[in-house]
Amino acid sequence: MLCDICGSEGVKIRQITRTYGKGKDLLVIENIPVITCTHCGESYLTTETLHKIEQIKTNRKKLAVERPVEVATFGLSIVPKINCCFSYSLTNNLLTSTQQTKGK
């Protein structure tokens, strides 16, 4: 198979996972074929693959299976898990809650 960018032989096809949308509208599509050229280093999706992705996005209710997924946000510092009735001040290193003050 020839690279569509540089025309060289030796492209590789690998499978990737991509996400579309966010929040309640998040859609994860697995096993998307991506073509990578070993000569020029470019990676790209074929027109056929792009059309298939659009079909999946349009028909997501019929085609997608709902699964729980863990979500993390890049760049937020790790803060201890605290129940909703507690508040934590990073600047004053204070932990306060209505439960703590009731007992005192």
DSSP file (Angstrom, degrees, kcal/mol; ACC not computed):
  #  RESIDUE AA STRUCTURE BP1 BP2  ACC     N-H-->O    O-->H-N    N-H-->O    O-->H-N    TCO  KAPPA ALPHA  PHI   PSI    X-CA   Y-CA   Z-CA
    1    1 A M              0   0    0      0, 0.0    10,-1.0     0, 0.0     9,-0.7   0.000 360.0 360.0 360.0 139.4    0.0    0.0    0.0
    2    2 A L  B     -A    9   0A   0      7,-0.2     2,-0.3     8,-0.1     7,-0.2  -0.686 360.0-109.1 -96.6 147.9    1.3    3.5   -0.9
    3    3 A C     >  -     0   0    0      5,-2.5     4,-1.3    -2,-0.3    -1,-0.0  -0.578  17.5-145.4 -71.8 131.5    1.2    6.6    1.4
    4    4 A D  T  4 S+     0   0    0     -2,-0.3    -1,-0.1     2,-0.1    -2,-0.0   0.671  96.7  47.6 -70.9 -16.6   -1.3    9.1    0.2
    5    5 A I  T  4 S+     0   0    0      3,-0.1    -1,-0.1    37,-0.1    -2,-0.0   0.927 131.8   8.0 -90.4 -54.6    1.0   11.9    1.3
    6    6 A C  T  4 S-     0   0    0      2,-0.1    -2,-0.1    36,-0.1    -1,-0.0   0.574  90.1-125.1-108.9 -11.5    4.5   11.0    0.0
    7    7 A G     <  +     0   0    0     -4,-1.3    -3,-0.1     1,-0.3     2,-0.1   0.490  60.2 141.4  83.0   2.6    3.7    8.0   -2.3
    8    8 A S        -     0   0    0     -6,-0.1    -5,-2.5     1,-0.1    -1,-0.3  -0.383  50.7-115.9 -78.5 156.6    6.2    5.7   -0.6
    9    9 A E  B    S+A    2   0A   0     -7,-0.2    -7,-0.2     1,-0.2    30,-0.1  -0.416  82.4  62.0 -78.8 162.1    5.6    2.0    0.1
   10   10 A G        +     0   0    0     -9,-0.7    28,-0.7     1,-0.2    -1,-0.2   0.777  56.2 164.2  97.7  29.2    5.5    0.6    3.6
   11   11 A V  E     -B   37   0B   0    -10,-1.0     2,-0.4    -3,-0.2    26,-0.2  -0.481  24.4-145.8 -75.0 151.6    2.5    2.2    5.4
   12   12 A K  E     -B   36   0B   0     24,-3.2    24,-3.2    -2,-0.1     2,-0.5  -0.904   1.3-143.7-115.5 145.9    1.3    0.5    8.5
   13   13 A I  E     +B   35   0B   0     -2,-0.4     2,-0.3    22,-0.2    22,-0.2  -0.952  24.5 175.0-110.7 125.6   -2.3    0.3    9.7
   14   14 A R  E     -B   34   0B   0     20,-2.5    20,-3.1    -2,-0.5     2,-0.4  -0.876  27.9-119.9-125.7 160.7   -2.9    0.6   13.5
   15   15 A Q  E     +B   33   0B   0     -2,-0.3     2,-0.3    18,-0.2    16,-0.0  -0.845  32.7 177.7-103.6 133.7   -6.0    0.8   15.5
   16   16 A I  E     -B   32   0B   0     16,-2.2    16,-2.8    -2,-0.4     2,-0.4  -0.827  24.9-129.3-127.4 168.8   -6.8    3.8   17.8
   17   17 A T  E     -     0   0B   0     -2,-0.3     2,-0.3    13,-0.2    13,-0.2  -0.978  26.7-175.5-117.6 132.8   -9.5    4.9   20.1
   18   18 A R  E     -B   29   0B   0     11,-2.3    11,-2.9    -2,-0.4     2,-0.4  -0.942  14.5-142.0-128.4 151.9  -11.0    8.5   19.7
   19   19 A T  E     -B   28   0B   0     -2,-0.3     2,-0.4     9,-0.2     9,-0.2  -0.865  11.3-166.4-111.8 148.1  -13.5   10.4   21.7
   20   20 A Y  E     -B   27   0B   0      7,-2.7     7,-2.7    -2,-0.4     2,-0.0  -0.995  55.4  -1.8-132.7 137.4  -16.1   12.8   20.3
   21   21 A G  S    S-     0   0    0     -2,-0.4     2,-0.3     5,-0.2     5,-0.2  -0.274  74.8-112.5  79.8-170.4  -18.2   15.3   22.3
   22   22 A K    >   +     0   0    0      4,-0.1     3,-1.8    -2,-0.0     2,-0.0  -0.977  65.2   8.2-157.8 166.4  -18.0   15.8   26.1
   23   23 A G  G >  S-     0   0    0     -2,-0.3     3,-1.6     1,-0.3     0, 0.0  -0.342 130.7  -8.0  61.2-135.3  -20.0   15.3   29.2
   24   24 A K  G 3  S+     0   0    0      1,-0.3    -1,-0.3    -2,-0.0    -3,-0.0   0.698 138.5  57.8 -66.5 -18.7  -23.3   13.4   28.6
   25   25 A D  G <  S+     0   0    0     -3,-1.8    -1,-0.3     2,-0.1    -2,-0.2   0.290  76.3 132.9 -94.5   9.7  -22.7   13.6   24.9
   26   26 A L    <   -     0   0    0     -3,-1.6     2,-0.4    -5,-0.2    -5,-0.2  -0.399  33.4-173.5 -65.4 133.2  -19.3   11.8   25.0
   27   27 A L  E     -B   20   0B   0     -7,-2.7    -7,-2.7    -2,-0.1     2,-0.5  -0.999   8.4-159.9-128.6 129.1  -18.9    9.1   22.4
   28   28 A V  E     -B   19   0B   0     -2,-0.4     2,-0.5    -9,-0.2    -9,-0.2  -0.940   4.8-166.6-109.1 125.5  -15.9    6.7   22.4
   29   29 A I  E     -B   18   0B   0    -11,-2.9   -11,-2.3    -2,-0.5     3,-0.3  -0.962  10.4-161.6-114.4 122.6  -15.1    4.9   19.1
   30   30 A E  E     +     0   0B   0     -2,-0.5   -13,-0.2   -13,-0.2   -14,-0.0  -0.596  61.2  25.5-100.8 161.2  -12.6    2.1   19.4
   31   31 A N  E     +     0   0B   0     -2,-0.2    -1,-0.2     1,-0.2   -14,-0.2   0.822  68.8 169.7  59.4  39.0  -10.5    0.3   16.7
   32   32 A I  E     -B   16   0B   0    -16,-2.8   -16,-2.2    -3,-0.3     2,-0.4  -0.702  35.5-124.1 -78.8 124.8  -10.4    3.1   14.2
   33   33 A P  E     -B   15   0B   0      0, 0.0     2,-0.4     0, 0.0    13,-0.4  -0.579  30.2-173.4 -75.7 126.3   -7.9    2.2   11.5
   34   34 A V  E     -B   14   0B   0    -20,-3.1   -20,-2.5    -2,-0.4     2,-0.5  -0.970  16.6-139.8-119.2 133.8   -5.2    4.9   11.1
   35   35 A I  E     -BC  13  44B   0      9,-2.7     9,-2.5    -2,-0.4     2,-0.4  -0.814  19.6-172.4 -94.7 128.6   -2.6    4.7    8.3
   36   36 A T  E     -BC  12  43B   0    -24,-3.2   -24,-3.2    -2,-0.5     2,-0.5  -0.985  16.7-138.8-123.9 129.5    0.9    5.7    9.3
   37   37 A C  E  >  -B   11   0B   0      5,-2.8     4,-1.2    -2,-0.4   -26,-0.2  -0.738   3.0-158.1 -88.3 127.5    3.7    6.1    6.8
   38   38 A T  T  4 S+     0   0    0    -28,-0.7    -1,-0.1    -2,-0.5   -27,-0.1   0.658  92.0  49.2 -76.4 -15.0    7.1    4.7    7.9
   39   39 A H  T  4 S+     0   0    0    -30,-0.1    -1,-0.1     3,-0.1   -29,-0.1   0.937 126.5  17.1 -88.7 -56.3    8.9    6.9    5.4
   40   40 A C  T  4 S-     0   0    0      2,-0.1    -2,-0.1   -32,-0.1    -1,-0.0   0.622  94.1-128.7 -96.3 -13.8    7.4   10.4    6.0
   41   41 A G     <  +     0   0    0     -4,-1.2    -3,-0.1     1,-0.3     2,-0.1   0.416  56.2 144.7  85.3  -3.4    5.9    9.8    9.4
   42   42 A E        -     0   0    0     -6,-0.1    -5,-2.8     1,-0.0     2,-0.4  -0.411  33.0-159.5 -71.3 145.6    2.4   11.1    8.6
   43   43 A S  E     +C   36   0B   0     -7,-0.2     2,-0.3    -2,-0.1    -7,-0.2  -0.979  20.9 159.4-122.1 139.7   -0.7    9.5   10.0
   44   44 A Y  E     -C   35   0B   0     -9,-2.5    -9,-2.7    -2,-0.4     2,-0.4  -0.986  35.7-121.0-155.9 162.3   -4.1    9.9    8.5
   45   45 A L        -     0   0    0     -2,-0.3   -11,-0.1   -11,-0.2     2,-0.1  -0.838  33.5-120.1-104.0 143.8   -7.6    8.5    8.2
   46   46 A T     >  -     0   0    0    -13,-0.4     4,-2.4    -2,-0.4     5,-0.2  -0.370  24.4-111.6 -76.9 163.3   -9.0    7.4    4.8
   47   47 A T  H  > S+     0   0    0      1,-0.2     4,-2.4     2,-0.2     5,-0.2   0.895 120.4  54.4 -59.2 -41.0  -12.2    9.0    3.4
   48   48 A E  H  > S+     0   0    0      1,-0.2     4,-2.1     2,-0.2    -1,-0.2   0.903 108.3  48.3 -60.8 -42.5  -14.0    5.6    4.0
   49   49 A T  H  > S+     0   0    0      2,-0.2     4,-2.4     1,-0.2    -2,-0.2   0.914 110.5  51.2 -64.9 -42.8  -13.0    5.6    7.6
   50   50 A L  H  X S+     0   0    0     -4,-2.4     4,-2.1     1,-0.2    -2,-0.2   0.896 110.3  49.3 -62.1 -40.2  -14.1    9.2    8.1
   51   51 A H  H  X S+     0   0    0     -4,-2.4     4,-2.2     2,-0.2    -1,-0.2   0.906 110.3  50.8 -64.2 -41.3  -17.5    8.4    6.5
   52   52 A K  H  X S+     0   0    0     -4,-2.1     4,-2.4     2,-0.2    -2,-0.2   0.893 108.4  52.1 -63.9 -40.0  -17.9    5.4    8.8
   53   53 A I  H  X S+     0   0    0     -4,-2.4     4,-2.6     1,-0.2    -1,-0.2   0.919 109.5  49.7 -61.4 -43.9  -17.1    7.6   11.9
   54   54 A E  H  X S+     0   0    0     -4,-2.1     4,-2.4     2,-0.2    -2,-0.2   0.885 109.8  51.3 -63.0 -38.8  -19.8   10.0   10.8
   55   55 A Q  H  X S+     0   0    0     -4,-2.2     4,-2.3     2,-0.2    -2,-0.2   0.913 110.7  48.5 -63.0 -42.8  -22.3    7.1   10.4
   56   56 A I  H  < S+     0   0    0     -4,-2.4     7,-0.2     2,-0.2    -2,-0.2   0.924 112.3  48.4 -63.5 -44.2  -21.4    5.9   13.9
   57   57 A K  H >< S+     0   0    0     -4,-2.6     3,-0.8     1,-0.2    -2,-0.2   0.899 113.9  46.9 -63.0 -40.3  -21.9    9.4   15.3
   58   58 A T  H 3< S+     0   0    0     -4,-2.4     3,-0.3     1,-0.2    -1,-0.2   0.868 122.1  35.1 -68.8 -37.2  -25.2    9.8   13.5
   59   59 A N  T >X S+     0   0    0     -4,-2.3     4,-2.1    -5,-0.2     3,-1.0  -0.064  76.4 130.8-107.6  31.0  -26.5    6.4   14.6
   60   60 A R  H <>  +     0   0    0     -3,-0.8     4,-2.6     1,-0.3    -1,-0.2   0.812  66.9  60.4 -58.4 -33.8  -24.9    6.3   18.0
   61   61 A K  H 34 S+     0   0    0     -3,-0.3    -1,-0.3     1,-0.2    -2,-0.1   0.864 114.3  36.1 -63.0 -35.4  -28.2    5.2   19.8
   62   62 A K  H <4 S+     0   0    0     -3,-1.0    -2,-0.2    -6,-0.1    -1,-0.2   0.819 127.4  34.9 -84.0 -33.5  -28.4    2.1   17.6
   63   63 A L  H  < S+     0   0    0     -4,-2.1     2,-0.2    -7,-0.2    -3,-0.2   0.756  97.8  83.6 -98.9 -27.7  -24.7    1.3   17.4
   64   64 A A     <  -     0   0    0     -4,-2.6     2,-0.5    -5,-0.3   -35,-0.1  -0.511  60.0-148.2 -86.5 147.9  -23.1    2.3   20.8
   65   65 A V        -     0   0    0     -2,-0.2     2,-0.4     2,-0.0    -3,-0.0  -0.949  23.6-122.5-110.0 131.0  -23.1    0.2   23.9
   66   66 A E        +     0   0    0     -2,-0.5     0, 0.0     0, 0.0     0, 0.0  -0.601  39.1 166.9 -78.7 129.6  -23.2    2.1   27.2
   67   67 A R        -     0   0    0     -2,-0.4     2,-0.1     2,-0.0    -2,-0.0  -0.993  39.2-108.4-138.8 143.6  -20.3    1.4   29.5
   68   68 A P        -     0   0    0      0, 0.0     2,-0.4     0, 0.0     0, 0.0  -0.479  39.5-169.0 -69.1 144.3  -19.1    3.2   32.7
   69   69 A V        -     0   0    0     -2,-0.1     2,-0.3     2,-0.0    -2,-0.0  -0.999  20.9-125.8-138.6 138.5  -15.9    5.1   32.1
   70   70 A E        -     0   0    0     -2,-0.4     2,-0.4     2,-0.0     0, 0.0  -0.650  27.0-161.3 -81.6 138.7  -13.4    6.7   34.5
   71   71 A V        +     0   0    0     -2,-0.3     2,-0.3     2,-0.0    -2,-0.0  -0.984  10.6 179.7-126.3 129.0  -12.7   10.4   33.7
   72   72 A A        -     0   0    0     -2,-0.4     2,-0.5     0, 0.0    -2,-0.0  -0.926  22.5-133.3-123.9 151.9   -9.8   12.4   34.9
   73   73 A T    >   -     0   0    0     -2,-0.3     3,-1.0     3,-0.1     2,-0.2  -0.925  22.2-129.9-107.5 124.9   -8.9   16.0   34.2
   74   74 A F  T 3  S+     0   0    0     -2,-0.5     3,-0.1     1,-0.2     0, 0.0  -0.483  86.6  24.8 -70.7 137.3   -5.3   16.8   33.2
   75   75 A G  T 3  S+     0   0    0      1,-0.3     2,-0.4    -2,-0.2    -1,-0.2   0.255  84.3 121.0  97.4 -12.9   -3.6   19.6   35.1
   76   76 A L    <   -     0   0    0     -3,-1.0    -1,-0.3     1,-0.1     2,-0.1  -0.697  65.2-119.2 -84.9 136.5   -5.6   19.5   38.4
   77   77 A S        -     0   0    0     -2,-0.4     2,-0.5     1,-0.1    -1,-0.1  -0.386  34.0-100.4 -69.8 153.2   -3.5   18.9   41.5
   78   78 A I        -     0   0    0     -2,-0.1    -1,-0.1     3,-0.0     3,-0.0  -0.643  44.5-175.5 -78.9 121.9   -4.4   15.9   43.5
   79   79 A V        -     0   0    0     -2,-0.5     3,-0.1     1,-0.0    -3,-0.0  -0.921  34.1 -96.1-117.1 141.5   -6.5   16.9   46.5
   80   80 A P        -     0   0    0      0, 0.0     2,-0.3     0, 0.0     8,-0.0  -0.229  44.8-102.7 -57.1 145.4   -7.7   14.4   49.1
   81   81 A K        -     0   0    0     -3,-0.0     2,-0.4     1,-0.0    -3,-0.0  -0.549  47.4-178.6 -69.5 129.6  -11.2   13.0   48.6
   82   82 A I        -     0   0    0     -2,-0.3     6,-0.1     4,-0.1    -3,-0.0  -0.994  28.2-110.3-133.5 136.9  -13.5   14.8   51.0
   83   83 A N    >   -     0   0    0     -2,-0.4     3,-2.0     1,-0.1     0, 0.0  -0.161  38.2-102.4 -61.3 161.5  -17.2   14.2   51.5
   84   84 A C  T 3  S+     0   0    0      1,-0.3    -1,-0.1     3,-0.0    -2,-0.0   0.729 118.7  61.2 -61.9 -24.0  -19.6   16.9   50.4
   85   85 A C  T 3  S+     0   0    0     12,-0.0    13,-0.8     2,-0.0     2,-0.3   0.491  97.0  73.8 -84.7  -0.2  -20.2   18.2   53.9
   86   86 A F  E <   -D   97   0C   0     -3,-2.0     2,-0.4    11,-0.2    11,-0.2  -0.769  62.7-159.3-107.3 155.0  -16.5   19.1   54.3
   87   87 A S  E     -D   96   0C   0      9,-2.2     9,-2.0    -2,-0.3     2,-0.5  -0.990   5.0-155.5-130.9 147.1  -14.5   21.9   52.7
   88   88 A Y  E     -D   95   0C   0     -2,-0.4     2,-0.7     7,-0.2     7,-0.2  -0.980   3.4-153.7-125.5 126.3  -10.7   22.0   52.3
   89   89 A S  E  >> -D   94   0C   0      5,-2.4     4,-1.3    -2,-0.5     5,-0.9  -0.884   5.0-169.5-101.7 114.9   -8.7   25.2   52.0
   90   90 A L  T  45S+     0   0    0     -2,-0.7    -1,-0.2     1,-0.2     0, 0.0   0.837  87.5  51.5 -70.2 -32.0   -5.4   24.7   50.1
   91   91 A T  T  45S+     0   0    0      1,-0.2    -1,-0.2     3,-0.1    -2,-0.0   0.880 123.5  26.6 -74.5 -37.4   -4.2   28.2   51.1
   92   92 A N  T  45S-     0   0    0      2,-0.1    -2,-0.2     0, 0.0    -1,-0.2   0.459  96.4-130.6-103.4  -2.2   -4.8   27.8   54.9
   93   93 A N  T  <5 +     0   0    0     -4,-1.3     2,-0.4     1,-0.2    -3,-0.2   0.895  57.0 150.0  50.4  44.0   -4.5   24.0   55.1
   94   94 A L  E   < -D   89   0C   0     -5,-0.9    -5,-2.4     2,-0.0     2,-0.5  -0.882  37.2-161.4-110.1 138.0   -7.8   24.0   57.0
   95   95 A L  E     +D   88   0C   0     -2,-0.4     2,-0.4    -7,-0.2    -7,-0.2  -0.976  21.3 172.5-115.4 117.6  -10.3   21.2   57.1
   96   96 A T  E     +D   87   0C   0     -9,-2.0    -9,-2.2    -2,-0.5     2,-0.3  -0.930   5.5 161.4-127.0 150.5  -13.7   22.4   58.3
   97   97 A S  E  >  -D   86   0C   0     -2,-0.4     4,-1.6   -11,-0.2   -11,-0.2  -0.983  47.9-117.6-158.3 159.9  -17.1   20.8   58.5
   98   98 A T  H  > S+     0   0    0    -13,-0.8     4,-1.6    -2,-0.3     5,-0.1   0.830 116.3  56.8 -67.5 -31.6  -20.4   21.1   60.2
   99   99 A Q  H  > S+     0   0    0    -14,-0.2     4,-1.1     2,-0.2    -1,-0.2   0.883 105.4  50.1 -67.2 -39.3  -19.8   17.7   61.7
  100  100 A Q  H  4 S+     0   0    0      1,-0.2     4,-0.3     2,-0.2     3,-0.3   0.918 113.2  44.3 -65.4 -43.5  -16.6   18.8   63.3
  101  101 A T  H >< S+     0   0    0     -4,-1.6     3,-0.7     1,-0.2    -1,-0.2   0.762 104.4  63.8 -77.0 -24.1  -17.9   21.9   64.9
  102  102 A K  H 3< S+     0   0    0     -4,-1.6    -1,-0.2     1,-0.2    -2,-0.2   0.872 100.9  51.8 -65.4 -36.3  -21.1   20.2   66.2
  103  103 A G  T 3<        0   0    0     -4,-1.1    -1,-0.2    -3,-0.3    -2,-0.2   0.592 360.0 360.0 -77.7  -9.2  -19.1   17.9   68.5
  104  104 A K    <         0   0    0     -3,-0.7    -1,-0.2    -4,-0.3    -2,-0.2   0.431 360.0 360.0-104.6 360.0  -17.2   20.8   70.1
